[in-house]
Amino acid sequence: MNRQTLTKKPERDSNIELLRIVLMVMVILHHLIIKCDPDSWNKTLLFTLVNTFAIIAVNCFIFISGYYGIKFKLKSLVSFIFQGMFYSVGAYIIYNILLSPENFSLVDLVKRFFPLTYPVWWFLNAFVGVYILSPFINKGIEALKAYQTGALILILLYLSCSYPITGNNFYGGGGYGLFTMLLIYIIARYCGKYIPYIKRAIPIHICIYLLTFTWVIGSILLGKENFAWRLMSYNSPLVILGAVFFFYCFKKLKLKSRIINKIAPLTFGVYLIHETPDNRFILKNIIQQVNNAIDNPILMFIALIAVAIIVFLICAGIEKVRQQIFDPIIDFMDKKTFGLQSKLKTSLNKVTTR
């Protein structure tokens, strides 16, 4: 094996890259909505309508990784961790040293250098966990027969998905963690192996979406708001199903676009930037001011979309600059550790081979 073989990047499908972009806008929409308190029934209806649609985005991101299968690379793992550290430390320096030095704490600054040990983003920690375990999961799914993998998924669903009904789950909690992400990854590996396409993905997804929205809004009307929120948890079966069929809606598309393929790799940076603790506070203030200024729900919907797109574009621009500066550093480290990567790949193949 030579270095060209190890580092060669296959051309990505633009339909799935477009899906990544759409999903990140949906993630931003979700974060805007949960930071905004509706002041009328019309806005409650609007926010629920949008949030029920947007909540599937995180699960769909993991599903994409599972469907195509993560190809473990030390360079990529280091890049994820370095990217998290950069934004974690950078945000702290900007907000707590340059802008508000009275809030500075040396202990807090040191913690920001370890975003996996002292989590800033739950998704980064969960995704890195899935990434590290992916070689073992991939080999395991390859070795299992279809009915065995199906049985495994049913068991994991049983263990993970009681939260919407009971309000408590030992394994998956509210879906914010490694267990739920592993469940979705395994479902996606099964689909990638046995279900390349679903003919009626769009109408099925619409039915799931309308069922979820109806159930959620009905629960709110009955005064069961906690139950309504649990129905939109990441380990809710409806949210998982919605993510699966939303993926298949885009899987059918035939699309080739260099622009889309260049924008899509920026999406993870967009997530990290807009979800730093200080940026969350800023976004909350912005969307609350918009909410207070706009009474019309249709105009509010347009404003939500506009703010989400603006946030995406600003964060994507920042991430592009970061990549231009720091990717050469990662590439240099990659060259210097080529021998180590080859040994690691060989070791992983031995460990994950029966």
C-alpha positions in Angstrom: 0.0 0.0 0.0 1.4 3.4 -0.9 0.5 6.9 0.3 -1.6 7.7 -2.8 -3.8 4.7 -2.0 -4.3 5.7 1.6 -5.2 9.3 0.9 -7.1 9.1 -2.4 -10.5 10.7 -2.0 -13.4 9.3 -4.1 -15.7 11.8 -5.8 -18.8 12.4 -3.6 -22.3 12.3 -4.8 -23.7 15.8 -5.0 -27.2 14.7 -4.0 -25.9 13.5 -0.6 -23.7 16.6 -0.2 -26.7 18.7 -0.8 -28.5 16.7 1.9 -25.7 17.6 4.3 -26.1 21.3 3.6 -29.9 21.1 4.0 -29.5 19.2 7.2 -27.2 21.8 8.7 -29.7 24.5 7.9 -32.3 22.4 9.6 -30.0 22.0 12.7 -29.6 25.8 12.9 -33.4 26.2 12.6 -34.0 23.7 15.4 -31.5 25.6 17.6 -33.2 28.9 16.8 -36.6 27.6 17.7 -35.7 26.1 21.0 -34.1 29.5 22.0 -37.3 31.3 21.1 -40.4 31.4 23.4 -43.6 31.7 21.3 -45.9 34.5 22.5 -49.0 33.3 20.7 -50.8 30.1 19.7 -50.0 30.8 16.0 -46.3 31.0 16.7 -46.5 27.8 18.8 -48.1 26.1 15.9 -45.5 27.5 13.5 -42.5 26.6 15.7 -43.9 23.1 16.3 -44.4 22.6 12.5 -40.8 23.7 11.7 -39.2 21.9 14.6 -41.0 18.6 13.9 -39.5 18.8 10.4 -36.0 19.9 11.5 -35.5 17.6 14.5 -34.5 14.6 12.2 -31.4 16.4 11.0 -28.9 15.1 13.5 -30.0 11.5 13.1 -29.8 11.9 9.4 -26.2 13.1 9.6 -25.3 9.9 11.4 -27.4 7.8 9.0 -25.3 9.1 6.1 -22.1 8.0 7.8 -23.5 4.6 8.5 -25.1 4.0 5.1 -21.8 4.6 3.3 -19.7 3.3 6.2 -17.0 5.3 8.0 -13.5 4.5 6.6 -11.4 5.1 9.7 -8.3 7.3 9.2 -6.1 8.6 11.9 -5.8 11.9 9.9 -9.6 12.4 10.0 -9.8 11.6 13.7 -7.1 14.1 14.5 -8.7 16.6 12.3 -12.1 16.3 14.1 -10.5 16.7 17.5 -8.2 19.6 16.4 -11.2 21.3 14.8 -13.2 21.1 18.0 -10.2 22.3 20.1 -9.7 25.3 17.7 -13.3 26.5 18.0 -13.5 25.7 21.7 -10.4 27.6 22.6 -11.0 30.3 20.0 -14.5 31.2 21.2 -13.2 31.3 24.8 -10.4 33.7 23.9 -12.7 36.0 21.9 -15.5 36.2 24.4 -13.7 35.8 27.8 -10.4 37.4 27.2 -10.7 40.0 24.4 -14.3 41.1 25.0 -15.0 40.3 28.6 -11.7 39.8 30.4 -13.4 39.9 33.8 -14.9 36.5 33.0 -11.5 34.9 32.3 -10.6 31.8 34.2 -7.3 29.9 33.6 -8.9 26.6 34.6 -11.8 27.1 32.1 -9.3 28.0 29.4 -7.3 24.9 30.0 -10.5 22.8 29.9 -11.3 24.3 26.4 -8.2 22.5 25.1 -9.9 19.2 25.8 -13.3 19.4 24.2 -13.8 15.6 24.5 -12.9 15.4 28.2 -14.9 18.6 29.1 -17.6 18.5 26.4 -18.6 21.7 24.6 -20.7 19.9 22.0 -22.4 16.6 22.8 -22.6 15.6 19.1 -18.8 15.9 18.7 -18.2 13.5 21.5 -20.8 11.1 20.3 -19.6 11.2 16.7 -16.0 10.7 17.7 -17.1 7.7 19.7 -18.9 6.2 16.7 -15.9 7.0 14.4 -13.5 5.2 16.7 -15.7 2.1 17.0 -16.7 2.1 13.3 -14.1 -0.4 12.1 -15.4 -3.0 14.6 -19.0 -2.3 13.9 -18.4 -2.5 10.1 -16.7 -5.9 10.4 -19.4 -7.1 12.7 -22.3 -6.1 10.4 -20.4 -7.7 7.5 -20.1 -11.0 9.4 -23.8 -11.1 10.5 -26.6 -12.3 8.4 -29.6 -10.1 7.6 -31.9 -11.6 10.2 -29.1 -11.4 12.8 -28.5 -7.7 12.2 -32.3 -7.1 12.2 -32.6 -8.8 15.6 -29.7 -6.7 16.9 -31.4 -3.5 15.7 -34.7 -4.6 17.4 -32.9 -5.2 20.7 -31.2 -1.9 20.5 -34.4 -0.1 19.7 -36.1 -1.7 22.7 -33.2 -0.6 24.9 -33.0 2.9 23.6 -36.5 4.0 22.6 -38.6 3.9 25.8 -37.8 7.5 26.6 -40.7 9.1 24.7 -43.2 7.0 26.7 -41.5 6.7 30.1 -39.5 9.9 30.3 -36.5 7.9 31.5 -34.0 5.6 29.8 -30.9 4.1 31.3 -29.2 3.4 28.0 -30.0 6.2 25.6 -31.2 8.9 28.0 -32.9 11.6 25.9 -31.0 10.5 22.8 -28.1 12.9 23.4 -25.3 10.4 23.5 -23.2 7.6 22.0 -25.8 4.8 22.5 -28.4 6.4 20.2 -25.8 7.4 17.6 -24.5 3.8 17.5 -28.1 2.5 17.1 -28.6 4.8 14.1 -25.2 3.9 12.6 -26.0 0.2 12.8 -29.5 0.8 11.2 -27.8 2.7 8.4 -25.2 -0.1 7.9 -28.0 -2.5 7.5 -29.8 -0.3 5.0 -26.6 0.3 3.1 -26.1 -3.4 2.8 -29.6 -4.6 2.1 -31.8 -1.5 1.1 -30.2 0.6 -1.6 -33.4 2.4 -2.5 -37.0 2.9 -1.3 -39.5 3.7 -4.1 -42.0 5.7 -2.1 -39.6 7.4 0.2 -41.1 10.9 -0.2 -44.8 10.1 0.5 -43.8 7.9 3.4 -41.6 10.6 4.9 -44.4 13.1 4.6 -46.8 10.7 6.4 -44.3 10.2 9.2 -43.8 13.9 9.5 -47.5 14.6 9.6 -48.1 11.8 12.1 -45.3 13.2 14.3 -46.6 16.8 14.1 -50.2 15.8 14.8 -49.2 13.7 17.8 -46.9 16.5 19.1 -49.4 19.3 18.7 -52.2 17.1 20.1 -50.1 16.5 23.2 -49.5 20.2 23.6 -53.2 20.9 23.4 -53.8 18.3 26.1 -51.3 20.0 28.3 -48.7 17.2 27.9 -45.8 19.4 26.7 -43.1 17.2 28.3 -44.5 14.2 26.4 -44.6 16.3 23.2 -40.9 17.2 23.6 -40.1 13.5 24.2 -41.8 12.6 21.0 -39.2 14.8 19.3 -36.2 13.3 21.1 -33.4 11.8 19.1 -34.2 8.3 20.2 -37.9 8.6 19.4 -38.8 5.9 16.8 -40.7 8.6 14.8 -37.6 10.8 14.6 -35.4 7.9 13.6 -37.8 6.8 10.9 -38.2 10.3 9.7 -34.4 10.6 9.3 -34.2 7.3 7.4 -36.8 8.2 4.8 -35.6 11.8 4.5 -32.2 10.3 3.5 -33.9 8.1 0.8 -35.7 11.1 -0.6 -32.3 12.6 -1.5 -30.8 9.2 -2.4 -32.9 9.1 -5.6 -31.7 12.4 -6.9 -29.2 12.5 -9.8 -27.0 15.5 -9.2 -23.4 16.6 -9.9 -22.2 20.0 -8.7 -18.7 21.2 -7.8 -20.1 24.1 -5.8 -22.3 21.8 -3.6 -19.3 19.5 -3.1 -17.2 22.4 -2.0 -19.7 23.8 0.4 -20.7 20.5 2.1 -17.4 19.8 3.8 -17.9 23.1 5.7 -21.0 21.9 7.5 -19.3 20.3 10.5 -17.5 23.6 11.1 -20.8 25.4 10.9 -22.2 23.2 13.6 -19.2 23.8 15.9 -19.1 27.5 15.4 -22.8 28.3 16.0 -23.1 25.9 18.9 -20.2 27.3 21.1 -21.7 28.4 24.5 -21.1 32.1 23.8 -22.5 32.0 20.3 -25.6 30.2 21.6 -26.2 33.1 23.9 -25.8 35.6 21.0 -28.1 33.6 18.7 -30.7 33.4 21.5 -30.7 37.2 21.9 -31.0 37.7 18.1 -33.9 35.3 17.6 -35.7 36.7 20.7 -35.5 40.2 19.3 -36.8 38.9 16.0 -39.6 37.1 17.7 -40.6 40.2 19.7 -40.5 42.4 16.5 -42.6 40.1 14.3 -46.2 39.1 15.1 -47.2 37.6 11.8 -46.4 33.8 11.8 -45.7 33.7 8.0 -43.2 36.6 8.3 -41.8 34.9 11.3 -41.3 31.7 9.3 -39.5 33.7 6.6 -37.3 35.4 9.2 -36.4 32.0 10.8 -35.3 30.7 7.4 -33.4 33.9 6.6 -31.5 33.9 10.0 -30.7 30.2 9.6 -29.2 30.8 6.1 -27.3 33.9 7.2 -25.8 32.0 10.2 -24.9 29.1 7.9 -23.1 31.4 5.4 -21.2 33.3 8.0 -20.1 30.2 9.8 -19.2 28.5 6.5 -17.0 31.4 5.6 -15.2 31.2 8.9 -14.7 27.5 8.5 -13.4 27.9 5.0 -10.7 30.4 6.2 -9.8 28.0 9.0 -9.4 25.1 6.5 -7.2 27.2 4.3 -4.9 28.0 7.2 -4.9 24.7 9.1 -5.4 22.0 6.6 -1.8 22.3 5.4 -0.7 21.7 9.0 -2.9 18.5 9.2 -1.5 17.4 5.8 2.0 17.9 7.0 1.3 15.8 10.1 -0.3 13.2 7.9 2.9 13.0 5.8 5.1 12.7 8.9 2.9 9.9 10.4 2.4 7.9 7.2 4.3 4.9 8.6 2.3 5.0 11.8 -1.0 5.2 9.9 0.0 2.1 7.8 0.8 0.2 10.9 -2.4 1.3 12.6 -4.5 0.2 9.5 -2.7 -3.2 9.5 -3.4 -3.6 13.2 -7.0 -2.7 12.8 -7.4 -5.1 10.0 -6.0 -7.9 12.2 -8.1 -7.0 15.2 -11.3 -6.7 13.2 -10.7 -9.9 11.1 -12.0 -13.2 12.3 
